[in-house]
Amino acid sequence: MKNIALALVAAAALAGAGMAISSGGPNEKLASQSRAYGGGQFSPFNGAVTRAFALDAHVDGSGNGAAYGTWEYGPPTGPWHVRGDITCMNVVGNVAIVGGWVRETERPELAVAFLTYVRDNGTPASGAQDEASVSYFGGTSGANGDFPTSFPQTCPAGTDSFTDEPPIWFPVTGDVVVQQ
């Protein structure tokens, strides 16, 4: 009798799991979403300056939908930082191109659009460090017309930036995950 009860419980659990998978449980949205998340520190320009960043970016519809999330950037011990709302993201292989509007900062000249790049080179156990670019700040035509008028609703399609310079990569102490 004990074996029959155990078999019935196991069968019910398998049936329930099958229904959860087929009915599009809570993970269904993740299957059609590109994501970039993580953070860490990097030292651009021969270690003269250290920057810390945190990123949580999502775009629905396998990269064709609306982008959203948050991004933070600045020296790890201050005296300033920026926090931005993500409005665009493209994923090209293991690289995420993320942009949006700065919403909080102690530096008024940085309260503009931003663009940043991150590269996922595998898990921390792989030994290959992830990489990040310095962040680009500017306007969308006008006085600081660094970006086209379609930005930050539309990010660059590839790793060639539409700013004056392509991304310059620096190794990250931390972890970045890019998924498409």
C-alpha positions in Angstrom: 0.0 0.0 0.0 2.9 2.3 0.9 4.4 1.8 -2.6 1.1 2.6 -4.3 0.7 5.8 -2.4 4.3 6.8 -3.2 3.7 6.0 -6.9 0.5 8.1 -6.9 2.4 11.1 -5.3 5.2 10.8 -7.8 2.7 10.6 -10.8 0.8 13.6 -9.5 4.1 15.6 -9.1 5.2 14.7 -12.7 1.7 15.7 -14.1 1.8 19.0 -12.2 5.3 19.7 -13.5 4.2 19.0 -17.1 1.2 21.3 -16.7 3.5 24.1 -15.3 5.9 23.8 -18.2 3.2 23.6 -20.8 1.0 26.4 -19.3 3.9 29.0 -19.4 4.8 29.4 -15.8 6.6 32.4 -14.4 9.7 31.7 -16.5 7.9 32.0 -19.8 8.7 35.7 -20.1 12.4 35.0 -19.6 12.5 32.7 -22.6 11.8 35.6 -24.9 14.0 38.2 -23.2 17.5 39.4 -23.7 19.3 40.3 -20.4 22.5 41.8 -19.1 23.2 42.0 -15.4 26.0 42.1 -12.9 28.7 44.5 -12.1 32.1 45.1 -10.7 35.0 47.4 -10.9 37.5 48.2 -13.6 40.5 50.6 -13.8 40.7 52.4 -17.2 43.7 54.3 -18.4 46.5 52.5 -16.7 44.7 52.3 -13.3 44.7 56.1 -12.8 41.0 55.9 -12.0 38.8 53.1 -10.8 35.1 52.9 -11.8 32.4 50.7 -10.3 29.2 49.8 -12.1 26.0 47.8 -11.6 23.7 46.8 -14.4 20.3 45.2 -14.6 19.0 45.4 -18.2 16.2 43.5 -20.0 14.5 43.8 -23.4 11.4 41.8 -24.2 10.6 40.0 -27.4 14.0 38.4 -28.0 15.6 41.8 -28.4 12.8 43.5 -30.4 10.7 44.9 -27.5 11.0 47.6 -25.0 14.1 47.9 -22.9 14.1 48.6 -19.2 16.3 48.4 -16.1 18.8 50.4 -14.1 22.5 51.2 -14.4 24.9 52.8 -11.9 28.4 54.0 -12.5 31.1 56.0 -10.8 34.2 55.9 -8.5 33.6 53.1 -5.9 34.3 55.5 -3.0 32.7 58.6 -4.4 32.6 61.6 -4.5 30.0 61.2 -7.3 28.0 58.5 -9.0 25.3 58.3 -11.7 22.1 56.3 -11.8 20.3 55.8 -15.1 17.1 54.3 -16.5 17.7 52.0 -19.4 15.8 52.7 -22.6 17.6 50.6 -25.2 19.7 47.5 -25.3 21.2 45.3 -28.1 23.0 42.0 -27.6 25.6 41.0 -30.1 27.0 37.6 -29.2 28.5 38.0 -25.7 28.4 41.9 -25.8 25.5 44.0 -24.5 25.2 47.6 -25.7 23.1 49.5 -23.2 21.9 53.1 -23.1 19.3 55.4 -21.5 18.9 58.6 -19.5 20.8 59.6 -16.4 18.2 60.2 -13.6 20.4 60.9 -10.6 23.9 62.3 -10.2 25.9 64.8 -8.2 27.4 66.0 -11.5 24.8 68.1 -13.4 26.9 67.9 -16.6 26.3 64.2 -16.6 22.5 64.4 -16.4 22.2 63.5 -20.1 22.0 60.3 -22.2 24.5 57.5 -21.5 25.9 54.6 -23.5 27.9 51.7 -22.1 29.2 48.3 -23.2 29.8 45.1 -21.3 31.3 41.8 -22.5 30.6 38.4 -20.9 33.6 36.2 -21.2 32.2 33.3 -19.2 31.6 32.3 -15.6 34.1 33.5 -12.9 35.3 29.8 -12.8 36.4 30.0 -16.4 39.3 32.3 -15.4 38.6 34.8 -18.3 37.6 38.2 -16.9 34.5 39.9 -18.2 35.1 43.4 -19.7 33.4 46.8 -19.6 33.9 50.0 -21.5 34.1 53.5 -20.0 30.6 55.0 -20.3 29.8 57.7 -22.9 27.7 60.7 -21.9 26.1 63.2 -24.3 23.1 64.7 -25.9 20.9 63.7 -28.8 21.7 66.5 -31.2 22.1 70.1 -30.2 24.9 71.5 -28.0 26.2 68.0 -27.0 25.1 66.2 -30.2 27.2 63.2 -29.6 24.4 60.7 -30.3 21.9 60.5 -33.1 18.3 61.7 -32.5 17.1 58.1 -32.4 19.1 57.5 -29.2 18.4 56.5 -26.5 15.3 54.8 -27.8 17.6 52.9 -30.2 21.1 51.6 -29.3 23.9 50.9 -31.8 23.3 47.6 -33.6 26.9 46.4 -33.1 30.1 46.9 -31.2 31.1 49.9 -33.4 29.8 52.8 -31.4 28.0 55.7 -33.0 30.0 58.0 -30.7 33.3 59.4 -31.9 35.2 56.4 -30.5 34.5 52.7 -30.4 34.4 51.1 -27.0 37.7 50.7 -25.2 37.6 47.4 -23.2 38.9 47.0 -19.6 38.9 43.8 -17.5 36.3 43.7 -14.8 36.8 42.5 -11.2 33.3 41.1 -10.8 30.8 39.3 -13.1 28.7 40.3 -16.0 26.1 38.0 -17.5 24.8 38.6 -21.1 22.0 36.4 -22.4 20.1 36.5 -25.6 
